[in-house]
Amino acid sequence: MRGIILFAILLATLPAPSQQRGFQRETIAARKQVALVIGNSAYANQPLKNPANDARAITARLKTLSYDVVSVFDANRRDMNRAIEQFVGRVGSGDVALFFYAGHGVQVDGENYLLPIDFEGQDEIDVRSDALAAGKIQDRMEKSGAQLNIVILDACRNNPYRGASRSSTRGLAAMSAGRGTFIAFATAPGRTASDGPGQNGLFTEHLLGALATPGLMLSELFDVVRERVDAASSGAQIPWTVSSVVGRYSFVPGERAEIAAAPTVSRDPQPGDVKVNPKDGQRYVWIPPGTFTMGCSPGDSECDDDEKPAHQVAIAKGFWLGQSSITVGAWKRFISQTGNAMPPEPKYYHRELNPDWANPQQPIVNITWDDAAKYCSAAGGRLPTEAEWEYAARAGTTGARYGNLDATAWYADNSGTERIDSAVIWRDDEKNYDPRIQANRNAPKPVGMKRPNAWKLYDMLGNVWQWTADWYGGKYYEQRDGQDPLGPARRRTPYAARRFLG
């Protein structure tokens, strides 16, 4: 039941969150503020109700905030290109540049494209040639000299082109932010967003409200939006952000206004409910109490002796567990609060895997058990026990693996037949395992890119190692500890870091 993957990482159990303390950074004072706003509703194929309304409302709000706004509504490809040229031409050194798009958007091979209303494509080839790559717009903004770039994409409603393709995927793909860039998505990568029952999409509706609130720093504003959209959609839509911004920026300067709590549903948490922890900005999933069979599953040919005998275990209390491995972005927030240093940058065979820790959506790696425990404490929680981890990873399944491995696990090469977490690779070709991974340029991937398990937890079948709270004991399962087991007593052995499905 164990997989073969790279590096150490953590997940944290979490009690009710409390208010995060702010800390001082240099304030961003813009030479001028420039925005491009595009809203596309009138598609011949699958028209949308609200994007043009969203763009008009955002335009009006930004003008009240002293933005010089270029706006286009229901734009064809030529009009979108012309607006982009006009927008980029107005941005200069020291400016704040903001790009807002509402409309259809798709991803092809991990790149996001924004669709003009005259798009009539059949497949991904047409998308590449007839749509606008969001990454290229971001790149031009970052090369403009602006000190702050804000990219807001409410573009995840569905996939409107008619052709079927394996390389086109539901929702948008994750994007990396260069220094000084903040990216906000209406929903998480690979998910779709609501067009909204009213005059605006659900995300834009709450963004407009937050933009009227004085004193909110940029990341705080989108935290508010995330919480309100999450509550309004009952967890079905959770906005997602990436930031490499250095400094403090507020749309509405002034004393921070009191923010009313997002409306909550009066019910007990349900399996898979998701909420954001304001202390670390990470999403956490509710794991209900219950029982499961821990250890080697029937029919699993890849069990080790320390996974036997299988035995019934009861988890008496529900808990909140990190939805993904802790990201580089969350770790940077942690060290800014504590004064700790970043761990050594990850390398594999002298190859840099995340140079300068630039991609905030990569999982943090090269951390010790003590580092992981300190992070969990700072986030208001603790490391999960091995039993809690396996119970959450199984998510009610009784087999050796959950879900379709093609959808849930990463591969060691491009053949589509050998996963990086495949024990078969390790056991059959152990001496060549590392060279094969290196030759295929494999590395940890950004979190949340594969399908989650039934309780909405990502990458429980691979990507990076995950720390648990327990010490390791090779014969501990023989004790058949059946009620919230804590693992063996402390010994002079390494901390347990390795038991998981996959």
C-alpha positions as CSV (number, residue, x, y, z in Angstrom):
1,M,0.0,0.0,0.0
2,R,3.0,2.3,0.0
3,G,4.1,4.3,-3.1
4,I,7.5,5.4,-4.2
5,I,7.5,9.2,-4.5
6,L,9.9,12.1,-3.7
7,F,10.5,14.5,-0.8
8,A,8.9,15.2,2.6
9,I,5.7,17.2,3.2
10,L,2.9,17.6,5.7
11,L,-0.8,17.8,6.2
12,A,-2.4,19.4,9.2
13,T,-5.5,18.6,11.2
14,L,-7.3,21.9,12.1
15,P,-9.7,23.0,14.8
16,A,-11.9,26.1,14.3
17,P,-9.8,28.9,12.7
18,S,-9.1,32.1,14.5
19,Q,-8.2,35.6,13.1
20,Q,-4.8,35.9,11.5
21,R,-2.5,38.7,12.7
22,G,-1.2,41.0,10.1
23,F,2.4,42.1,9.7
24,Q,4.0,45.2,8.2
25,R,5.3,45.4,4.7
26,E,6.1,48.4,2.5
27,T,3.0,50.0,0.9
28,I,2.7,50.0,-2.9
29,A,2.2,53.5,-4.1
30,A,1.2,53.5,-7.7
31,R,2.3,56.1,-10.2
32,K,-1.0,55.4,-11.9
33,Q,-3.6,52.6,-12.0
34,V,-4.5,51.1,-15.4
35,A,-7.1,48.3,-16.1
36,L,-8.3,46.3,-19.0
37,V,-11.8,44.8,-18.5
38,I,-13.3,42.3,-21.0
39,G,-16.7,40.7,-20.7
40,N,-18.0,38.2,-23.3
41,S,-21.5,36.9,-23.2
42,A,-22.9,36.9,-26.8
43,Y,-21.3,33.6,-28.0
44,A,-23.0,32.0,-31.0
45,N,-22.2,28.6,-29.4
46,Q,-23.3,28.5,-25.7
47,P,-24.0,32.2,-24.9
48,L,-23.6,33.3,-21.3
49,K,-25.9,35.5,-19.3
50,N,-23.7,37.6,-17.0
51,P,-20.1,38.2,-18.2
52,A,-20.9,41.5,-20.1
53,N,-22.8,42.6,-17.0
54,D,-19.8,41.6,-14.8
55,A,-17.4,43.6,-17.0
56,R,-19.6,46.7,-16.9
57,A,-20.0,46.6,-13.1
58,I,-16.3,46.0,-12.6
59,T,-15.5,48.9,-15.0
60,A,-17.7,51.2,-13.0
61,R,-16.3,50.2,-9.7
62,L,-12.7,50.5,-10.8
63,K,-13.3,54.0,-12.2
64,T,-14.5,55.0,-8.7
65,L,-11.1,53.7,-7.4
66,S,-9.1,56.0,-9.8
67,Y,-8.3,53.4,-12.4
68,D,-7.8,54.4,-16.0
69,V,-10.0,51.6,-17.6
70,V,-10.0,50.2,-21.1
71,S,-13.2,48.1,-21.5
72,V,-14.7,45.9,-24.2
73,F,-17.9,44.0,-24.2
74,D,-18.9,41.0,-26.4
75,A,-15.6,41.4,-28.2
76,N,-14.4,39.4,-31.2
77,R,-10.8,38.3,-31.5
78,R,-9.7,41.5,-33.3
79,D,-11.3,43.7,-30.7
80,M,-9.7,41.8,-27.9
81,N,-6.3,42.0,-29.4
82,R,-6.7,45.8,-30.0
83,A,-7.8,46.3,-26.4
84,I,-4.8,44.4,-25.1
85,E,-2.5,46.5,-27.2
86,Q,-4.1,49.7,-26.0
87,F,-4.0,48.5,-22.4
88,V,-0.3,47.4,-22.4
89,G,0.6,50.7,-24.1
90,R,-0.7,52.6,-21.2
91,V,1.2,50.7,-18.5
92,G,4.6,52.0,-17.5
93,S,7.2,51.7,-14.8
94,G,5.8,52.0,-11.2
95,D,2.1,51.5,-12.3
96,V,-0.5,49.1,-11.0
97,A,-1.9,47.1,-13.9
98,L,-5.2,45.1,-13.6
99,F,-6.7,42.7,-16.1
100,F,-10.2,41.4,-15.6
101,Y,-11.9,38.8,-17.9
102,A,-15.3,37.3,-17.7
103,G,-16.5,34.8,-20.4
104,H,-15.6,31.4,-21.8
105,G,-12.2,30.1,-21.1
106,V,-10.6,26.7,-21.6
107,Q,-7.3,25.0,-21.0
108,V,-5.3,23.0,-23.6
109,D,-2.2,21.1,-22.5
110,G,-2.1,23.1,-19.3
111,E,-2.4,26.5,-20.9
112,N,-5.4,28.8,-20.5
113,Y,-7.1,30.4,-23.4
114,L,-9.8,33.2,-23.4
115,L,-12.4,32.8,-26.1
116,P,-13.7,35.8,-28.2
117,I,-17.4,35.7,-29.1
118,D,-16.6,34.9,-32.8
119,F,-14.8,31.7,-31.8
120,E,-16.2,28.8,-33.8
121,G,-13.5,26.2,-33.1
122,Q,-14.0,22.4,-33.2
123,D,-10.9,21.3,-31.3
124,E,-7.7,22.3,-29.4
125,I,-5.9,23.3,-32.6
126,D,-8.6,25.9,-33.2
127,V,-8.3,27.1,-29.6
128,R,-4.5,27.7,-30.0
129,S,-5.0,29.6,-33.2
130,D,-8.2,31.5,-32.6
131,A,-8.3,32.2,-28.9
132,L,-6.1,34.4,-26.7
133,A,-3.6,32.8,-24.3
134,A,-4.0,34.2,-20.8
135,G,-0.3,33.5,-20.1
136,K,0.8,35.7,-22.9
137,I,-1.3,38.6,-21.6
138,Q,0.2,38.0,-18.1
139,D,3.7,37.9,-19.6
140,R,3.2,41.3,-21.4
141,M,2.0,42.8,-18.2
142,E,5.0,41.6,-16.3
143,K,7.3,43.0,-18.9
144,S,5.7,46.4,-18.8
145,G,7.6,47.6,-15.8
146,A,4.4,47.8,-13.6
147,Q,5.2,47.2,-9.9
148,L,2.0,45.3,-9.3
149,N,0.0,43.2,-11.8
150,I,-3.4,41.8,-10.9
151,V,-5.0,39.2,-13.2
152,I,-8.6,38.2,-12.4
153,L,-10.2,35.4,-14.5
154,D,-13.9,34.7,-14.1
155,A,-13.5,32.3,-17.1
156,C,-14.2,28.8,-15.9
157,R,-17.8,28.3,-16.7
158,N,-17.5,25.3,-19.1
159,N,-15.9,24.1,-22.3
160,P,-17.9,25.5,-25.2
161,Y,-16.2,24.0,-28.3
162,R,-17.7,21.0,-29.9
163,G,-14.8,18.7,-30.5
164,A,-13.8,16.1,-27.9
165,S,-10.1,16.0,-26.9
166,R,-8.1,14.3,-24.2
167,S,-5.9,17.4,-23.9
168,S,-8.7,19.8,-23.2
169,T,-9.8,19.7,-19.6
170,R,-12.7,21.0,-17.6
171,G,-12.1,24.4,-16.1
172,L,-8.8,26.3,-16.2
173,A,-5.3,25.2,-15.4
174,A,-3.1,26.5,-12.6
175,M,-0.9,29.5,-13.4
176,S,2.4,30.7,-11.9
177,A,2.8,34.3,-10.8
178,G,6.0,36.2,-11.5
179,R,7.4,38.7,-9.0
180,G,4.8,41.4,-8.3
181,T,1.9,39.4,-9.8
182,F,-1.4,38.4,-8.2
183,I,-3.7,36.0,-10.0
184,A,-7.3,35.3,-9.0
185,F,-9.5,32.6,-10.4
186,A,-13.3,32.4,-9.9
187,T,-12.8,28.8,-8.9
188,A,-10.1,26.2,-8.3
189,P,-8.1,24.7,-11.2
190,G,-10.1,22.1,-13.1
191,R,-13.4,23.3,-11.7
192,T,-16.3,25.3,-13.2
193,A,-17.8,28.5,-11.9
194,S,-21.4,29.6,-11.6
195,D,-22.8,32.1,-14.0
196,G,-25.0,33.3,-11.2
197,P,-28.7,33.5,-10.7
198,G,-28.8,37.3,-10.8
199,Q,-27.2,40.1,-12.8
200,N,-23.6,39.0,-12.0
201,G,-21.7,35.8,-11.8
202,L,-21.3,34.5,-8.3
203,F,-17.6,35.3,-8.0
204,T,-17.9,38.9,-9.5
205,E,-21.0,39.6,-7.3
206,H,-18.8,39.1,-4.2
207,L,-15.8,40.7,-5.7
208,L,-17.8,43.9,-6.2
209,G,-18.8,43.9,-2.6
210,A,-15.3,43.4,-1.4
211,L,-14.0,46.2,-3.6
212,A,-16.2,48.6,-1.7
213,T,-14.6,47.7,1.7
214,P,-12.0,50.1,3.0
215,G,-8.6,48.9,4.4
216,L,-8.5,45.4,2.9
217,M,-5.1,44.4,1.7
218,L,-5.0,42.6,-1.7
219,S,-4.8,39.1,-0.4
220,E,-7.3,39.8,2.4
221,L,-9.8,41.1,-0.1
222,F,-9.7,37.8,-2.1
223,D,-9.9,35.8,1.2
224,V,-13.2,37.6,1.9
225,V,-14.4,36.8,-1.7
226,R,-13.3,33.2,-1.3
227,E,-15.2,32.7,2.0
228,R,-18.4,34.4,0.7
229,V,-18.4,32.4,-2.6
230,D,-17.7,29.2,-0.7
231,A,-20.7,29.9,1.7
232,A,-23.0,31.0,-1.1
233,S,-22.3,27.9,-3.2
234,S,-22.3,25.5,-0.2
235,G,-18.7,24.6,-1.0
236,A,-19.3,23.8,-4.7
237,Q,-17.2,26.8,-5.8
238,I,-14.0,28.0,-4.1
239,P,-12.1,30.9,-5.6
240,W,-8.3,30.3,-5.9
241,T,-5.4,32.7,-5.9
242,V,-1.7,32.7,-6.6
243,S,0.6,35.6,-5.4
244,S,4.2,36.7,-5.7
245,V,3.4,40.2,-4.5
246,V,6.0,41.9,-2.3
247,G,4.4,44.8,-0.4
248,R,1.0,46.0,0.7
249,Y,-1.7,47.2,-1.7
250,S,-5.3,48.2,-1.0
251,F,-8.0,49.1,-3.5
252,V,-9.7,51.3,-0.9
253,P,-7.1,52.8,1.5
254,G,-8.1,53.8,4.9
255,E,-8.9,52.2,8.3
256,R,-9.9,48.6,8.0
257,A,-13.6,48.2,8.1
258,E,-15.2,45.5,10.2
259,I,-16.2,42.6,8.0
260,A,-19.3,40.7,8.7
261,A,-18.9,36.9,8.8
262,A,-19.9,35.0,5.7
263,P,-23.4,33.4,6.1
264,T,-23.1,29.8,7.3
265,V,-25.4,26.9,6.9
266,S,-26.9,25.8,10.1
267,R,-25.8,22.1,10.0
268,D,-23.0,19.9,11.2
269,P,-20.0,19.5,8.8
270,Q,-20.4,16.9,6.2
271,P,-17.7,14.6,4.6
272,G,-15.9,16.7,2.0
273,D,-17.0,20.1,3.3
274,V,-14.3,22.6,2.6
275,K,-13.3,25.8,4.4
276,V,-10.3,28.2,4.3
277,N,-8.1,28.6,7.3
278,P,-7.3,32.3,7.5
279,K,-4.0,31.6,9.4
280,D,-2.3,29.9,6.4
281,G,-4.7,30.5,3.5
282,Q,-5.0,26.8,2.8
283,R,-8.2,24.9,2.2
284,Y,-9.2,22.2,4.7
285,V,-11.7,19.3,4.3
286,W,-14.0,17.8,7.0
287,I,-13.2,14.2,7.7
288,P,-16.1,12.5,9.6
289,P,-15.6,10.0,12.4
290,G,-15.9,6.3,11.5
291,T,-14.2,2.9,11.3
292,F,-12.0,1.3,8.6
293,T,-9.7,-1.6,8.0
294,M,-6.1,-0.3,8.4
295,G,-3.2,-2.0,6.7
296,C,-2.9,-4.5,3.8
297,S,-6.1,-4.7,1.7
298,P,-7.4,-8.1,0.5
299,G,-6.0,-8.9,-2.9
300,D,-3.2,-6.3,-2.7
301,S,0.0,-7.9,-4.0
302,E,2.2,-4.9,-3.0
303,C,2.0,-5.1,0.8
304,D,5.0,-5.1,3.1
305,D,5.3,-7.0,6.4
306,D,4.9,-3.8,8.4
307,E,1.4,-3.3,6.9
308,K,0.2,-6.6,8.5
309,P,-2.0,-7.7,10.0
310,A,-4.9,-5.6,8.7
311,H,-7.1,-4.6,11.6
312,Q,-10.2,-2.6,12.4
313,V,-9.6,0.9,13.6
314,A,-12.1,3.5,14.9
315,I,-11.6,7.2,14.5
316,A,-13.8,8.6,17.3
317,K,-13.8,12.3,16.3
318,G,-14.1,14.1,13.0
319,F,-11.3,16.5,12.1
320,W,-10.3,19.0,9.4
321,L,-7.4,17.9,7.1
322,G,-5.4,19.9,4.6
323,Q,-7.0,19.5,1.2
324,S,-3.6,19.3,-0.5
325,S,0.0,19.2,0.5
326,I,1.1,22.5,2.0
327,T,2.2,24.9,-0.8
328,V,5.3,27.0,-1.2
329,G,3.0,30.1,-1.0
330,A,1.5,29.0,2.3
331,W,5.0,28.1,3.7
332,K,6.3,31.6,2.7
333,R,3.4,33.1,4.7
334,F,4.4,30.9,7.7
335,I,8.1,31.9,7.6
336,S,7.1,35.6,7.3
337,Q,5.2,35.3,10.5
338,T,7.8,33.2,12.4
339,G,11.1,34.5,11.0
340,N,12.2,31.0,10.0
341,A,14.2,30.5,6.8
342,M,13.1,28.7,3.7
343,P,14.4,25.1,3.4
344,P,17.1,24.2,0.8
345,E,15.7,24.5,-2.7
346,P,14.7,21.1,-4.1
347,K,17.2,19.5,-6.5
348,Y,17.2,16.2,-8.2
349,Y,20.4,14.9,-9.8
350,H,21.6,18.6,-9.6
351,R,18.5,19.7,-11.5
352,E,16.6,22.6,-9.9
353,L,13.0,21.7,-9.5
354,N,11.5,25.0,-8.3
355,P,14.3,27.6,-8.7
356,D,14.1,30.4,-6.1
357,W,10.9,28.8,-4.8
358,A,9.2,30.8,-7.6
359,N,6.1,28.7,-8.1
360,P,3.8,29.2,-5.0
361,Q,1.5,26.3,-6.0
362,Q,4.3,23.7,-5.8
363,P,4.2,21.6,-2.6
364,I,6.9,22.7,-0.1
365,V,9.6,20.0,0.1
366,N,12.9,19.4,2.0
367,I,11.3,20.1,5.4
368,T,11.9,18.1,8.5
369,W,9.3,16.6,10.8
370,D,10.0,19.4,13.3
371,D,9.4,22.0,10.6
372,A,6.1,20.3,9.7
373,A,5.0,20.2,13.3
374,K,5.8,23.9,13.8
375,Y,3.8,24.8,10.7
376,C,0.8,22.9,11.9
377,S,1.0,24.5,15.3
378,A,1.2,28.0,13.7
379,A,-1.8,27.1,11.5
380,G,-3.8,26.2,14.6
381,G,-3.6,22.4,14.3
382,R,-1.3,19.4,14.4
383,L,0.0,16.6,12.3
384,P,-2.4,13.8,11.6
385,T,-1.7,10.4,13.1
386,E,-1.0,7.6,10.7
387,A,-4.4,6.1,11.3
388,E,-6.1,9.4,10.6
389,W,-4.1,9.9,7.4
390,E,-4.9,6.4,6.1
391,Y,-8.6,6.7,7.0
392,A,-8.8,10.0,5.2
393,A,-6.9,8.7,2.2
394,R,-9.2,5.7,1.8
395,A,-12.3,7.9,2.0
396,G,-14.6,5.0,2.5
397,T,-12.9,2.7,0.0
398,T,-11.9,-0.9,0.9
399,G,-9.6,-1.7,-2.0
400,A,-5.8,-1.1,-2.4
401,R,-6.3,2.2,-4.3
402,Y,-9.1,4.7,-4.6
403,G,-10.4,5.9,-8.0
404,N,-8.9,5.5,-11.5
405,L,-5.1,5.7,-11.2
406,D,-4.9,7.5,-14.6
407,A,-6.9,10.3,-13.1
408,T,-5.4,10.4,-9.6
409,A,-1.7,9.5,-9.9
410,W,1.3,11.0,-11.7
411,Y,3.4,9.1,-14.2
412,A,7.2,8.4,-14.2
413,D,7.4,8.9,-17.9
414,N,5.3,10.0,-20.9
415,S,4.3,6.5,-21.9
416,G,1.1,6.6,-19.8
417,T,2.0,3.2,-18.4
418,E,4.4,3.7,-15.5
419,R,3.4,6.0,-12.6
420,I,6.0,7.7,-10.5
421,D,4.2,6.2,-7.4
422,S,4.2,2.7,-8.9
423,A,5.9,0.2,-6.5
424,V,6.4,-2.1,-9.6
425,I,9.0,0.4,-11.0
426,W,10.9,0.4,-7.7
427,R,10.9,-3.3,-7.2
428,D,11.5,-4.4,-10.8
429,D,14.1,-1.8,-11.7
430,E,15.4,-0.3,-8.4
431,K,18.9,0.4,-9.6
432,N,17.6,2.4,-12.6
433,Y,14.7,4.1,-10.8
434,D,16.4,7.4,-10.1
435,P,18.0,7.7,-13.5
436,R,14.7,7.0,-15.2
437,I,12.9,9.7,-13.2
438,Q,15.7,12.1,-14.0
439,A,15.7,11.3,-17.7
440,N,12.0,11.9,-17.9
441,R,12.4,15.2,-16.0
442,N,9.9,14.1,-13.5
443,A,9.4,16.3,-10.4
444,P,6.7,17.3,-7.9
445,K,3.7,18.8,-9.6
446,P,1.6,21.8,-8.5
447,V,-1.0,20.7,-6.0
448,G,-4.6,19.8,-7.0
449,M,-3.9,19.0,-10.6
450,K,-5.2,15.4,-10.4
451,R,-8.6,14.1,-9.4
452,P,-9.3,14.1,-5.6
453,N,-10.6,11.2,-3.6
454,A,-14.2,10.9,-2.5
455,W,-13.6,13.3,0.4
456,K,-12.0,15.9,-1.9
457,L,-8.4,15.4,-0.8
458,Y,-5.8,15.8,-3.5
459,D,-2.6,13.9,-4.2
460,M,-3.1,11.1,-1.6
461,L,-1.7,8.7,-4.2
462,G,1.5,10.4,-5.0
463,N,3.4,13.6,-5.8
464,V,5.4,14.0,-2.6
465,W,5.9,12.3,0.8
466,Q,3.7,13.4,3.6
467,W,4.6,13.5,7.3
468,T,2.4,12.0,10.0
469,A,2.7,12.4,13.8
470,D,3.7,8.8,14.6
471,W,7.0,7.2,15.3
472,Y,7.8,4.1,13.2
473,G,7.5,0.6,14.5
474,G,7.9,-2.3,12.2
475,K,5.7,-4.7,14.2
476,Y,3.3,-2.1,15.6
477,Y,0.3,-3.4,13.7
478,E,0.6,-6.7,15.6
479,Q,-0.8,-4.8,18.6
480,R,-4.1,-4.3,16.6
481,D,-4.6,-1.0,18.4
482,G,-8.2,-0.3,17.4
483,Q,-9.2,3.1,18.9
484,D,-7.5,6.3,17.7
485,P,-4.0,4.7,17.6
486,L,-1.2,7.0,18.2
487,G,1.6,4.8,17.0
488,P,4.5,3.2,18.9
489,A,6.2,4.8,21.8
490,R,9.1,7.1,21.0
491,R,12.3,5.2,20.0
492,R,15.6,5.9,18.4
493,T,14.2,5.5,15.0
494,P,13.2,8.0,12.3
495,Y,9.8,9.7,12.5
496,A,7.1,7.8,10.5
497,A,6.8,9.6,7.2
498,R,5.8,7.0,4.7
499,R,2.6,5.1,5.2
500,F,0.0,5.9,2.6
501,L,-2.0,4.3,-0.2
502,G,-0.5,4.3,-3.6
